[in-house]
Amino acid sequence: MRNQGYAVKQVNTYLMFDGNCREAMQFYSECLGAKLDLMSFADARAFDYPAEARDRVIHAKLTKGPVCLMASDIMPGMSCQQGTNFSVSIDCESAEEIERLFSALGENGMVTMPLSDAFWGARFGMLKDQFGINWMFNWDRPKDA
């Protein structure tokens, strides 16, 4: 059984860019009148990223009311094809939900990043489903846990 009564917190589109995420998201922010939060690879001190990646964006988030658009740059040298450079990102409500959704949507698909604890305090994983759609899963651990 795929759905056991869990309520997904939020589903967003996650865009991928090849070095021009900052420019694109600033443009979208101006067009939409949305708040923009950006973090570069250099700001994410959990890992030692290559020098050519330091000015790239590891995570960007545009918000306006209930609308949310997220994005990042790929690492230099990775492939990024316009038109397929997006993922559907699910913000989960619980540990059980992230495990269930990851398993259900990954059926006959390919795990590209197994669920694991991320440096920003969440449980996170990625996969490509059997239809070729990229998915990201995030569960923010409770602050007091």
Kinemage of the C-alpha trace (Angstrom):
@kinemage 1
@onewidth
@group {chain A} dominant
@subgroup {mainchain}
@vectorlist {calphas} color= white
{ca met a 1} P 0.000 0.000 0.000
{ca arg a 2} L 1.578 3.260 -1.117
{ca asn a 3} L -0.512 5.825 0.780
{ca gln a 4} L -1.037 5.167 4.457
{ca gly a 5} L -2.652 8.466 5.404
{ca tyr a 6} L 0.488 10.615 5.623
{ca ala a 7} L 0.122 14.293 4.788
{ca val a 8} L 2.926 15.798 2.723
{ca lys a 9} L 4.029 19.155 4.129
{ca gln a 10} L 4.847 20.776 0.748
{ca val a 11} L 5.772 19.925 -2.851
{ca asn a 12} L 8.031 22.328 -4.816
{ca thr a 13} L 9.840 22.531 -8.107
{ca tyr a 14} L 13.636 22.519 -7.786
{ca leu a 15} L 15.572 24.014 -10.725
{ca met a 16} L 19.182 23.204 -11.620
{ca phe a 17} L 21.570 25.636 -13.342
{ca asp a 18} L 25.118 25.478 -14.678
{ca gly a 19} L 26.690 28.479 -12.943
{ca asn a 20} L 23.917 31.040 -13.513
{ca cys a 21} L 21.547 30.166 -10.648
{ca arg a 22} L 22.179 33.462 -8.833
{ca glu a 23} L 21.395 35.500 -11.975
{ca ala a 24} L 18.279 33.469 -12.804
{ca met a 25} L 16.858 33.520 -9.279
{ca gln a 26} L 17.506 37.273 -8.906
{ca phe a 27} L 15.614 37.765 -12.175
{ca tyr a 28} L 12.709 35.570 -10.996
{ca ser a 29} L 12.683 37.386 -7.653
{ca glu a 30} L 12.344 40.768 -9.379
{ca cys a 31} L 9.675 39.504 -11.786
{ca leu a 32} L 7.602 37.797 -9.078
{ca gly a 33} L 8.241 40.285 -6.268
{ca ala a 34} L 9.396 37.360 -4.136
{ca lys a 35} L 11.890 37.133 -1.254
{ca leu a 36} L 15.166 35.476 -2.261
{ca asp a 37} L 17.491 33.553 0.064
{ca leu a 38} L 20.813 32.346 -1.406
{ca met a 39} L 23.648 30.174 -0.079
{ca ser a 40} L 26.858 29.647 -2.034
{ca phe a 41} L 29.000 26.516 -1.937
{ca ala a 42} L 31.554 28.637 -0.028
{ca asp a 43} L 28.900 29.376 2.624
{ca ala a 44} L 28.243 25.652 3.125
{ca arg a 45} L 31.315 24.860 5.164
{ca ala a 46} L 30.388 21.226 5.805
{ca phe a 47} L 32.487 20.101 2.824
{ca asp a 48} L 35.615 21.254 1.032
{ca tyr a 49} L 34.288 22.094 -2.427
{ca pro a 50} L 36.581 22.713 -5.423
{ca ala a 51} L 37.635 26.359 -5.869
{ca glu a 52} L 35.695 26.653 -9.144
{ca ala a 53} L 32.461 25.761 -7.297
{ca arg a 54} L 32.809 28.192 -4.375
{ca asp a 55} L 30.897 31.075 -6.007
{ca arg a 56} L 28.154 28.820 -7.330
{ca val a 57} L 24.824 28.543 -5.492
{ca ile a 58} L 24.307 25.415 -3.393
{ca his a 59} L 20.722 26.424 -2.512
{ca ala a 60} L 18.361 29.253 -3.417
{ca lys a 61} L 14.780 29.717 -2.297
{ca leu a 62} L 12.197 32.197 -3.578
{ca thr a 63} L 9.090 32.707 -1.458
{ca lys a 64} L 5.978 34.798 -1.761
{ca gly a 65} L 3.032 33.741 0.361
{ca pro a 66} L 2.478 30.011 -0.208
{ca val a 67} L 4.584 30.001 -3.400
{ca cys a 68} L 8.070 28.503 -3.189
{ca leu a 69} L 10.634 27.966 -5.959
{ca met a 70} L 14.010 26.423 -5.149
{ca ala a 71} L 17.193 26.052 -7.192
{ca ser a 72} L 20.929 25.430 -7.193
{ca asp a 73} L 23.931 25.257 -9.495
{ca ile a 74} L 25.411 21.921 -10.477
{ca met a 75} L 29.052 21.195 -9.714
{ca pro a 76} L 31.439 22.253 -12.505
{ca gly a 77} L 31.834 19.493 -15.071
{ca met a 78} L 28.456 17.885 -14.386
{ca ser a 79} L 25.844 17.678 -17.137
{ca cys a 80} L 22.913 20.100 -17.130
{ca gln a 81} L 20.483 19.980 -20.040
{ca gln a 82} L 17.944 22.793 -20.295
{ca gly a 83} L 14.414 21.432 -20.215
{ca thr a 84} L 15.271 18.504 -17.945
{ca asn a 85} L 17.138 20.493 -15.288
{ca phe a 86} L 14.545 20.233 -12.528
{ca ser a 87} L 13.356 17.964 -9.723
{ca val a 88} L 10.142 17.724 -7.769
{ca ser a 89} L 11.037 18.375 -4.121
{ca ile a 90} L 8.859 16.989 -1.317
{ca asp a 91} L 9.124 18.483 2.168
{ca cys a 92} L 7.955 15.660 4.453
{ca glu a 93} L 6.184 15.838 7.815
{ca ser a 94} L 7.880 12.875 9.517
{ca ala a 95} L 10.672 10.291 9.372
{ca glu a 96} L 8.099 7.613 8.542
{ca glu a 97} L 6.726 9.689 5.676
{ca ile a 98} L 10.100 10.357 4.046
{ca glu a 99} L 10.966 6.644 4.196
{ca arg a 100} L 7.576 5.606 2.754
{ca leu a 101} L 7.559 8.166 -0.068
{ca phe a 102} L 11.192 7.480 -1.003
{ca ser a 103} L 10.434 3.766 -1.228
{ca ala a 104} L 7.125 4.164 -3.093
{ca leu a 105} L 8.317 6.691 -5.690
{ca gly a 106} L 11.609 4.841 -6.116
{ca glu a 107} L 9.883 1.594 -7.108
{ca asn a 108} L 11.493 0.453 -10.395
{ca gly a 109} L 13.508 3.696 -10.405
{ca met a 110} L 17.110 4.591 -9.571
{ca val a 111} L 18.361 6.047 -6.278
{ca thr a 112} L 20.804 8.867 -7.047
{ca met a 113} L 21.447 9.832 -3.390
{ca pro a 114} L 20.302 7.466 -0.629
{ca leu a 115} L 18.380 8.921 2.301
{ca ser a 116} L 20.901 10.170 4.847
{ca asp a 117} L 21.427 12.858 7.450
{ca ala a 118} L 22.370 16.153 5.766
{ca phe a 119} L 24.593 18.923 7.089
{ca trp a 120} L 21.624 21.347 7.358
{ca gly a 121} L 19.965 19.139 9.993
{ca ala a 122} L 17.536 17.262 7.766
{ca arg a 123} L 17.137 13.780 6.369
{ca phe a 124} L 17.562 14.040 2.589
{ca gly a 125} L 17.682 11.819 -0.496
{ca met a 126} L 17.182 11.880 -4.256
{ca leu a 127} L 16.005 9.454 -6.920
{ca lys a 128} L 14.873 9.198 -10.534
{ca asp a 129} L 11.527 7.429 -10.817
{ca gln a 130} L 10.603 4.777 -13.372
{ca phe a 131} L 9.260 7.524 -15.664
{ca gly a 132} L 12.506 9.548 -15.657
{ca ile a 133} L 11.349 12.275 -13.228
{ca asn a 134} L 13.880 13.451 -10.624
{ca trp a 135} L 12.644 13.667 -7.020
{ca met a 136} L 14.173 15.209 -3.873
{ca phe a 137} L 12.970 14.339 -0.378
{ca asn a 138} L 13.623 16.432 2.719
{ca trp a 139} L 12.498 16.040 6.325
{ca asp a 140} L 13.607 18.755 8.741
{ca arg a 141} L 14.366 17.073 12.038
{ca pro a 142} L 12.695 18.686 15.041
{ca lys a 143} L 15.004 21.284 16.621
{ca asp a 144} L 14.773 19.620 20.024
{ca ala a 145} L 15.667 16.124 18.771
